[in-house]
Amino acid sequence: MLFDNSYNGLPQEFFERINPVPVQDPQLIIFNDNLAKTLGIDESKTRKQLAELFSGNVIPKGSSPIALAYAGHQFGQFVSQLGDGRAVLLGEISTPEQKHYDIQLKGSGQTKFSRQGDGRAPLGPVIREYIVSEAMHALGIPSTRSLAAVTTGEKVYRETALPGGILTRIAESHIRVGTFEYFAAQNKIENLKTLAEYTIKRHFPLLKDSRNSYLSLLELVCDRQIELIAKWMGIGFIHGVMNTDNTSIVGETIDYGPCAFMDSYNPSTVFSSIDAHGRYAFGNQPSIAHWNMACFANCLAPLIDQDSDKAEEQAQEVINQFPNKMKVALMTVMCKKIGLKSTNSNSQETLQKLLSIMLDNESDYTLTFRYLSEIIKGKGNTLFKKQFLEHKQISNWLKEWTDLIKDQSLSKKEIALSMESSNPVFIPRNHLVERAIEAAVENNDFSEMKTLLAILNRPYEEQSSYSDFMKPPKPHEVVHQTFCGT
């Protein structure tokens, strides 16, 4: 691995220099060979060597480990110091194509940001993040990725004693809205400026020629968030903890804690055990992203203009554009799922009618849209109609939808291909993820995890041998809550 380590060239207040805490008996669960090739990582090491490396017991040559400082709004309440309490950034690596990625160990032991925590991760959340982050990548959603997972040979104590694990995470960046909030709250404008300049230089170099690069940064980060959240909504993904410290500046999905995928369509769906009031429910995600970006705007205001009134006015203009931009992005994603152009008002009305019927009938979000794609291919509407308890309304809707499809300028084959590329067959359904976690935690059996990963690597393809993996949970399999693991 060729390390760059540009972040730890920033002032000392940005991080703590600290090595991962060694573990007792690391064993490799899984190593992502395809990702390793992309990153140009040497694959000739033995499983034991990989376990030592990705547990933090061996520090790779050229690495300069640090734990990052940041703050954040957690469920709307500001916390002035959070930081990497159970993670260490080994450094930044350069790929053969000269792209740069962070490589981080999660569950690697205590840092000064641990706040009385043990700095470790139970095996369950490690398995969840590995599966879901790789599934998100295969679904075409911007996401951090998972390079390796190991068991530690040690117990982690939560409500009970659990086996420990460490995840190796690859990210375009670990800079968050909360990183900016950390310095803004302390009124350390020079550090805030240093962070903004670093962010622009590393991630958005074209902005350096902007008339006001900080205002352009705000607009670009907003646009990245809009694109990301619209894609989440399209696949029924619920992040669960959309705090500002979990909001990546580059628009990647980051920090897979109590995340989950919606089965039956309902905008009020919440799985996270810590989201008691539904702040981060499925349907709230676009407005929460708007709120988070307003927090980011407040951080950048002192840099946008020395005149606070002018700065506020310019930043507010960007933030005011957010809801309309989000609506356009959502309609683009969602109308594509039903094969219609979002610019047509009839398309949007037809989409809303379908969602309303789906809500009334508790229709499965993933299968309803996928089976709608099948109708275009001449496979009939039987499977589609099975997603509805009452058929009269949906039959009337189908007639209306069919008429609109006929008015499209594209051929049925083109529409079908477009719809299929937007409507997955397979998602990491909660009961399947929980089954893989249970096998791993209870029996040290990772075969369920590996099978699920192989299926989810081709989410838009029919895989007849694995038809059970596309089905919603049976009543006894329904997952009602997911947990963070900290």
C-alpha positions as CSV (number, residue, x, y, z in Angstrom):
1,M,0.0,0.0,0.0
2,L,1.3,3.4,-1.0
3,F,0.4,6.0,1.7
4,D,-0.1,9.7,1.2
5,N,-1.2,10.8,4.7
6,S,-2.1,14.4,3.7
7,Y,-4.6,14.9,6.5
8,N,-2.1,14.5,9.3
9,G,-0.2,17.3,7.8
10,L,-2.9,19.6,9.2
11,P,-2.7,21.3,12.6
12,Q,-2.6,19.0,15.7
13,E,-6.1,20.1,16.7
14,F,-7.5,18.1,13.8
15,F,-6.7,14.7,15.2
16,E,-4.9,12.6,17.8
17,R,-1.9,10.5,16.7
18,I,-2.6,7.0,18.0
19,N,-2.0,3.4,16.9
20,P,-4.7,0.8,17.0
21,V,-4.8,-1.2,20.2
22,P,-3.5,-4.8,19.5
23,V,-6.0,-7.7,19.9
24,Q,-5.5,-11.1,21.3
25,D,-6.2,-13.5,18.4
26,P,-7.2,-12.0,15.1
27,Q,-8.7,-14.3,12.5
28,L,-9.6,-13.1,9.0
29,I,-13.3,-13.5,8.2
30,I,-13.3,-12.1,4.7
31,F,-11.0,-10.1,2.4
32,N,-12.5,-8.1,-0.6
33,D,-10.2,-9.3,-3.4
34,N,-11.9,-7.2,-6.1
35,L,-11.7,-4.0,-4.1
36,A,-8.0,-4.8,-3.2
37,K,-7.2,-5.1,-6.9
38,T,-8.9,-1.7,-7.6
39,L,-6.9,-0.2,-4.8
40,G,-3.6,-1.8,-6.0
41,I,-3.2,-3.6,-2.7
42,D,-0.8,-6.6,-2.6
43,E,-2.8,-9.8,-2.4
44,S,0.1,-12.2,-1.9
45,K,-0.2,-12.1,1.9
46,T,-1.4,-15.2,3.8
47,R,-4.7,-15.1,5.8
48,K,-2.7,-14.8,9.0
49,Q,-0.7,-11.8,7.6
50,L,-4.0,-10.2,6.5
51,A,-5.6,-10.8,9.9
52,E,-2.6,-9.2,11.7
53,L,-2.7,-6.2,9.3
54,F,-6.4,-5.6,9.3
55,S,-6.7,-6.0,13.1
56,G,-4.2,-3.3,13.7
57,N,-1.7,-5.7,15.3
58,V,0.8,-4.8,12.5
59,I,1.0,-1.2,11.2
60,P,1.7,-1.2,7.5
61,K,4.8,0.6,6.3
62,G,4.1,4.2,5.4
63,S,1.0,4.4,7.6
64,S,0.7,7.2,10.2
65,P,-2.4,6.4,12.2
66,I,-4.7,9.1,13.6
67,A,-8.1,9.5,15.2
68,L,-10.1,12.4,13.7
69,A,-11.7,15.1,15.7
70,Y,-15.2,16.3,14.9
71,A,-18.4,17.5,16.6
72,G,-22.0,17.0,15.5
73,H,-25.7,17.4,15.9
74,Q,-27.1,14.2,17.3
75,F,-30.8,13.9,17.0
76,G,-30.9,17.7,16.7
77,Q,-28.8,18.4,19.8
78,F,-25.3,19.8,19.4
79,V,-22.3,17.9,20.9
80,S,-19.2,19.9,20.8
81,Q,-16.7,17.0,20.8
82,L,-17.3,13.6,19.3
83,G,-14.4,12.3,17.1
84,D,-13.2,8.8,16.2
85,G,-14.0,7.0,19.5
86,R,-13.5,3.5,18.1
87,A,-11.7,4.1,14.8
88,V,-8.2,4.8,13.5
89,L,-7.4,6.2,10.1
90,L,-4.3,4.4,8.9
91,G,-3.8,6.9,6.2
92,E,-4.7,7.7,2.6
93,I,-3.7,5.3,-0.2
94,S,-3.2,6.0,-3.8
95,T,-4.6,3.6,-6.5
96,P,-2.7,2.9,-9.7
97,E,-5.1,5.4,-11.4
98,Q,-4.0,8.0,-8.8
99,K,-7.3,8.2,-7.0
100,H,-7.0,8.7,-3.3
101,Y,-8.9,6.8,-0.6
102,D,-8.9,6.7,3.2
103,I,-8.3,3.4,4.9
104,Q,-9.7,3.1,8.4
105,L,-10.0,0.4,11.0
106,K,-13.3,0.4,13.0
107,G,-13.3,-1.2,16.4
108,S,-9.6,-0.6,16.8
109,G,-9.6,0.5,20.5
110,Q,-9.8,3.5,22.6
111,T,-8.8,7.0,21.6
112,K,-9.1,10.3,23.4
113,F,-12.5,10.7,21.8
114,S,-13.9,7.4,23.2
115,R,-15.9,9.2,26.0
116,Q,-15.7,6.2,28.5
117,G,-16.3,3.8,25.6
118,D,-14.2,0.7,25.1
119,G,-13.3,1.6,21.5
120,R,-14.3,-1.8,20.3
121,A,-17.0,-3.1,18.0
122,P,-19.1,-6.2,18.5
123,L,-19.0,-8.6,15.6
124,G,-22.6,-8.1,14.6
125,P,-22.3,-4.4,13.5
126,V,-19.1,-5.3,11.6
127,I,-21.0,-8.0,9.7
128,R,-23.9,-5.6,9.0
129,E,-21.6,-2.8,7.7
130,Y,-19.6,-5.1,5.5
131,I,-22.8,-6.6,3.9
132,V,-24.8,-3.4,3.5
133,S,-21.9,-1.1,2.3
134,E,-20.9,-3.6,-0.4
135,A,-24.6,-4.1,-1.4
136,M,-25.0,-0.3,-1.6
137,H,-22.0,-0.1,-3.9
138,A,-23.4,-2.9,-6.2
139,L,-26.8,-1.0,-6.2
140,G,-25.0,2.0,-7.6
141,I,-25.3,4.2,-4.4
142,P,-22.3,6.3,-3.4
143,S,-20.9,4.5,-0.3
144,T,-17.9,3.8,1.8
145,R,-16.7,0.2,1.1
146,S,-15.5,-2.7,3.1
147,L,-12.0,-4.2,2.4
148,A,-11.7,-6.7,5.3
149,A,-13.3,-8.0,8.5
150,V,-11.6,-9.9,11.3
151,T,-12.6,-11.4,14.6
152,T,-10.4,-10.3,17.5
153,G,-10.5,-13.3,19.8
154,E,-11.8,-11.0,22.5
155,K,-15.2,-10.3,24.1
156,V,-16.9,-6.9,23.8
157,Y,-19.4,-6.1,26.6
158,R,-22.7,-4.5,25.8
159,E,-25.9,-5.9,27.4
160,T,-24.1,-9.2,27.3
161,A,-20.6,-10.5,26.3
162,L,-20.3,-10.6,22.5
163,P,-17.4,-11.6,20.2
164,G,-15.4,-8.6,18.9
165,G,-14.7,-7.7,15.3
166,I,-12.8,-5.0,13.3
167,L,-13.8,-3.7,10.0
168,T,-11.5,-2.1,7.4
169,R,-13.4,0.7,5.7
170,I,-12.4,2.5,2.5
171,A,-13.8,6.0,2.0
172,E,-13.2,8.8,-0.5
173,S,-13.2,11.0,2.6
174,H,-13.9,10.9,6.4
175,I,-14.5,14.7,6.5
176,R,-18.0,15.3,7.8
177,V,-20.3,18.3,8.3
178,G,-19.4,17.6,12.0
179,T,-15.7,18.2,11.2
180,F,-16.6,21.8,10.2
181,E,-18.9,22.2,13.1
182,Y,-16.0,21.3,15.5
183,F,-14.0,24.4,14.6
184,A,-17.0,26.6,13.9
185,A,-18.3,26.0,17.4
186,Q,-14.9,27.0,18.9
187,N,-14.8,30.1,16.6
188,K,-11.4,28.9,15.3
189,I,-11.8,30.6,11.9
190,E,-8.2,29.9,10.8
191,N,-8.7,26.1,11.4
192,L,-12.1,26.3,9.7
193,K,-10.4,28.0,6.7
194,T,-7.6,25.4,6.7
195,L,-10.2,22.6,6.6
196,A,-12.2,24.2,3.8
197,E,-9.0,24.8,1.8
198,Y,-7.9,21.2,2.3
199,T,-11.4,19.9,1.4
200,I,-11.4,21.9,-1.9
201,K,-7.8,20.9,-2.8
202,R,-8.3,17.2,-2.2
203,H,-11.9,16.6,-3.2
204,F,-13.1,19.5,-5.3
205,P,-10.0,21.1,-7.0
206,L,-12.1,22.7,-9.7
207,L,-13.6,25.0,-7.1
208,K,-10.4,26.8,-6.5
209,D,-11.0,28.9,-9.6
210,S,-14.5,29.9,-8.4
211,R,-15.3,33.5,-7.7
212,N,-16.2,32.5,-4.1
213,S,-14.9,29.0,-3.6
214,Y,-16.5,28.6,-0.1
215,L,-20.0,29.4,-1.5
216,S,-19.3,27.0,-4.4
217,L,-18.3,24.4,-1.8
218,L,-21.6,24.8,0.0
219,E,-23.5,24.4,-3.3
220,L,-21.6,21.4,-4.4
221,V,-21.9,19.6,-1.1
222,C,-25.7,20.3,-1.1
223,D,-25.9,18.9,-4.6
224,R,-24.0,15.7,-3.6
225,Q,-26.4,15.2,-0.7
226,I,-29.4,15.7,-2.9
227,E,-28.2,13.1,-5.4
228,L,-27.4,10.6,-2.5
229,I,-30.6,10.9,-0.6
230,A,-32.7,10.6,-3.8
231,K,-30.9,7.3,-4.5
232,W,-31.5,6.1,-1.0
233,M,-35.2,6.8,-1.4
234,G,-35.3,4.9,-4.7
235,I,-34.2,1.6,-3.1
236,G,-36.0,2.0,0.3
237,F,-32.8,2.5,2.3
238,I,-33.1,4.0,5.8
239,H,-29.9,5.3,7.3
240,G,-31.2,5.4,10.8
241,V,-28.8,8.0,12.3
242,M,-28.6,11.0,9.9
243,N,-26.6,13.1,12.4
244,T,-24.3,15.8,11.0
245,D,-21.3,13.7,12.2
246,N,-22.6,11.0,9.9
247,T,-22.9,13.3,6.9
248,S,-20.0,12.9,4.5
249,I,-18.8,16.0,2.8
250,V,-18.3,14.1,-0.5
251,G,-21.8,12.6,-0.6
252,E,-21.0,9.0,0.3
253,T,-23.2,6.9,2.6
254,I,-21.1,6.6,5.7
255,D,-21.5,5.0,9.2
256,Y,-23.8,2.0,8.8
257,G,-25.2,1.7,12.3
258,P,-28.8,0.8,12.8
259,C,-29.5,1.1,9.0
260,A,-32.2,-1.0,7.4
261,F,-34.2,-1.5,4.2
262,M,-37.9,-1.0,4.0
263,D,-40.0,-4.1,3.2
264,S,-43.7,-2.8,3.1
265,Y,-43.9,0.7,1.8
266,N,-44.6,3.3,4.6
267,P,-42.8,6.7,4.8
268,S,-43.0,6.5,8.6
269,T,-40.9,3.4,8.7
270,V,-38.2,3.5,11.5
271,F,-36.0,0.6,12.6
272,S,-33.3,2.3,14.7
273,S,-33.7,1.5,18.3
274,I,-32.3,4.9,19.3
275,D,-34.7,6.9,17.1
276,A,-37.6,7.0,19.6
277,H,-39.5,9.8,17.9
278,G,-39.0,8.9,14.2
279,R,-36.7,11.9,13.4
280,Y,-34.9,9.8,10.8
281,A,-37.9,7.9,9.4
282,F,-37.7,6.9,5.7
283,G,-39.9,9.8,4.5
284,N,-38.0,12.4,6.6
285,Q,-34.6,11.8,5.1
286,P,-34.9,14.5,2.4
287,S,-35.9,17.2,4.9
288,I,-33.2,16.0,7.4
289,A,-30.6,16.4,4.7
290,H,-31.8,19.9,4.2
291,W,-31.5,20.6,7.9
292,N,-27.9,19.1,7.9
293,M,-26.9,21.4,5.0
294,A,-28.2,24.4,6.9
295,C,-25.8,23.4,9.7
296,F,-23.0,23.2,7.1
297,A,-24.0,26.6,5.7
298,N,-23.7,28.1,9.2
299,C,-20.1,26.8,9.5
300,L,-19.0,28.2,6.2
301,A,-20.7,31.7,6.6
302,P,-17.6,33.3,8.2
303,L,-15.6,32.2,5.1
304,I,-18.1,33.2,2.5
305,D,-18.0,36.9,3.4
306,Q,-16.5,39.0,6.2
307,D,-19.8,40.9,6.3
308,S,-22.0,38.5,8.3
309,D,-25.2,39.8,6.7
310,K,-23.9,39.3,3.2
311,A,-22.6,35.9,4.1
312,E,-25.9,34.8,5.6
313,E,-27.8,36.1,2.6
314,Q,-25.6,34.2,0.1
315,A,-25.6,31.0,2.1
316,Q,-29.4,31.2,2.7
317,E,-30.0,31.5,-1.1
318,V,-28.2,28.2,-1.6
319,I,-30.1,26.5,1.2
320,N,-33.4,27.9,-0.1
321,Q,-32.8,26.1,-3.4
322,F,-32.4,22.7,-1.6
323,P,-36.0,21.6,-1.3
324,N,-36.9,22.2,-5.0
325,K,-33.7,20.6,-6.2
326,M,-34.4,17.6,-3.9
327,K,-37.9,17.3,-5.3
328,V,-36.6,17.3,-8.9
329,A,-34.0,14.6,-8.0
330,L,-36.6,12.5,-6.2
331,M,-39.0,12.7,-9.1
332,T,-36.3,11.8,-11.5
333,V,-35.3,8.7,-9.6
334,M,-38.9,7.6,-8.7
335,C,-40.5,8.2,-12.1
336,K,-37.7,6.2,-13.7
337,K,-38.8,3.3,-11.5
338,I,-42.2,3.3,-13.3
339,G,-40.8,4.0,-16.7
340,L,-42.0,7.5,-17.1
341,K,-40.4,10.9,-17.6
342,S,-40.4,13.0,-14.4
343,T,-40.9,16.3,-16.4
344,N,-44.4,15.2,-17.2
345,S,-46.9,16.3,-14.5
346,N,-49.0,13.2,-15.3
347,S,-46.0,11.0,-14.5
348,Q,-45.7,12.6,-11.0
349,E,-49.4,12.3,-10.3
350,T,-49.4,8.6,-11.4
351,L,-46.4,7.9,-9.2
352,Q,-48.1,9.5,-6.2
353,K,-51.3,7.4,-6.8
354,L,-49.2,4.2,-6.9
355,L,-47.4,5.0,-3.7
356,S,-50.7,5.8,-2.0
357,I,-52.2,2.4,-3.1
358,M,-49.0,0.7,-1.9
359,L,-49.3,2.3,1.5
360,D,-52.9,1.2,1.8
361,N,-52.0,-2.3,0.8
362,E,-48.7,-2.7,2.7
363,S,-47.1,-3.6,-0.6
364,D,-43.5,-4.7,-0.7
365,Y,-41.4,-1.7,-1.9
366,T,-38.8,-3.7,-3.8
367,L,-41.0,-6.3,-5.5
368,T,-43.8,-4.0,-6.5
369,F,-41.5,-1.9,-8.7
370,R,-39.6,-4.9,-10.0
371,Y,-42.7,-6.8,-11.0
372,L,-44.0,-3.6,-12.7
373,S,-40.9,-3.9,-14.9
374,E,-42.0,-7.5,-15.8
375,I,-45.3,-6.2,-17.3
376,I,-43.5,-4.2,-19.9
377,K,-41.7,-7.4,-20.9
378,G,-45.0,-9.1,-21.6
379,K,-44.8,-11.4,-18.6
380,G,-48.2,-10.5,-17.3
381,N,-49.3,-8.7,-14.2
382,T,-50.0,-11.6,-11.8
383,L,-46.9,-11.2,-9.7
384,F,-47.4,-7.4,-9.6
385,K,-51.0,-7.7,-8.5
386,K,-50.0,-10.2,-5.7
387,Q,-48.4,-7.2,-3.9
388,F,-51.9,-5.8,-3.3
389,L,-54.7,-7.0,-1.1
390,E,-57.4,-5.2,-3.1
391,H,-57.2,-5.4,-6.8
392,K,-59.8,-2.9,-8.2
393,Q,-57.7,0.2,-7.4
394,I,-54.5,-1.2,-8.8
395,S,-56.2,-2.5,-11.9
396,N,-57.5,1.0,-12.6
397,W,-54.0,2.4,-11.9
398,L,-52.5,-0.1,-14.4
399,K,-54.8,1.1,-17.2
400,E,-53.8,4.7,-16.5
401,W,-50.1,3.8,-16.4
402,T,-50.3,1.7,-19.6
403,D,-51.7,4.7,-21.5
404,L,-48.9,6.9,-20.3
405,I,-46.3,4.3,-21.3
406,K,-47.7,4.2,-24.8
407,D,-47.2,8.0,-25.0
408,Q,-43.5,7.6,-24.3
409,S,-41.1,8.2,-27.2
410,L,-39.0,5.1,-26.2
411,S,-39.7,1.5,-27.2
412,K,-41.0,-1.0,-24.7
413,K,-37.6,-2.7,-24.7
414,E,-35.8,0.6,-23.9
415,I,-38.3,1.4,-21.1
416,A,-38.0,-2.1,-19.7
417,L,-34.2,-1.9,-19.6
418,S,-34.4,1.5,-17.9
419,M,-36.9,0.3,-15.3
420,E,-34.8,-2.9,-14.6
421,S,-31.7,-0.8,-14.0
422,S,-33.7,1.2,-11.4
423,N,-35.5,-1.6,-9.7
424,P,-33.4,-4.3,-8.0
425,V,-34.4,-7.9,-7.5
426,F,-32.2,-8.3,-4.4
427,I,-31.6,-6.0,-1.5
428,P,-30.0,-6.8,1.9
429,R,-33.3,-7.4,3.5
430,N,-33.2,-7.0,7.3
431,H,-34.1,-10.6,8.1
432,L,-31.4,-11.9,5.8
433,V,-28.7,-9.7,7.3
434,E,-29.9,-10.7,10.8
435,R,-29.6,-14.3,9.9
436,A,-26.1,-13.9,8.7
437,I,-25.2,-12.0,11.9
438,E,-26.8,-14.6,14.1
439,A,-24.8,-17.4,12.3
440,A,-21.6,-15.5,12.7
441,V,-22.1,-14.4,16.3
442,E,-23.6,-17.6,17.7
443,N,-21.8,-20.3,15.7
444,N,-18.7,-18.5,14.2
445,D,-20.3,-19.5,10.8
446,F,-19.7,-16.9,8.0
447,S,-21.2,-19.0,5.2
448,E,-24.5,-17.1,5.3
449,M,-22.7,-13.8,5.1
450,K,-20.6,-14.9,2.1
451,T,-23.6,-16.4,0.2
452,L,-25.6,-13.2,0.8
453,L,-22.7,-11.0,-0.4
454,A,-22.4,-13.1,-3.6
455,I,-26.1,-12.6,-4.4
456,L,-26.1,-8.9,-3.5
457,N,-23.1,-8.3,-5.8
458,R,-25.6,-8.7,-8.7
459,P,-28.7,-7.0,-7.4
460,Y,-30.4,-6.2,-10.7
461,E,-30.0,-9.7,-12.2
462,E,-32.5,-12.5,-12.0
463,Q,-30.8,-15.3,-10.0
464,S,-33.3,-18.2,-10.1
465,S,-31.3,-20.4,-7.7
466,Y,-31.7,-17.8,-5.0
467,S,-35.4,-16.8,-5.3
468,D,-35.9,-17.2,-1.6
469,F,-33.5,-14.2,-1.1
470,M,-35.8,-11.8,-2.9
471,K,-38.9,-12.6,-0.8
472,P,-40.1,-10.4,2.1
473,P,-39.8,-11.8,5.6
474,K,-42.4,-14.2,6.9
475,P,-44.3,-13.0,10.0
476,H,-41.8,-14.7,12.4
477,E,-38.8,-13.3,10.5
478,V,-39.8,-9.6,10.6
479,V,-37.1,-7.3,12.1
480,H,-38.7,-4.6,14.1
481,Q,-35.5,-2.9,15.4
482,T,-31.9,-2.5,14.5
483,F,-29.1,-1.5,16.8
484,C,-26.0,0.7,16.6
485,G,-23.4,-1.4,18.4
486,T,-21.5,1.4,20.2
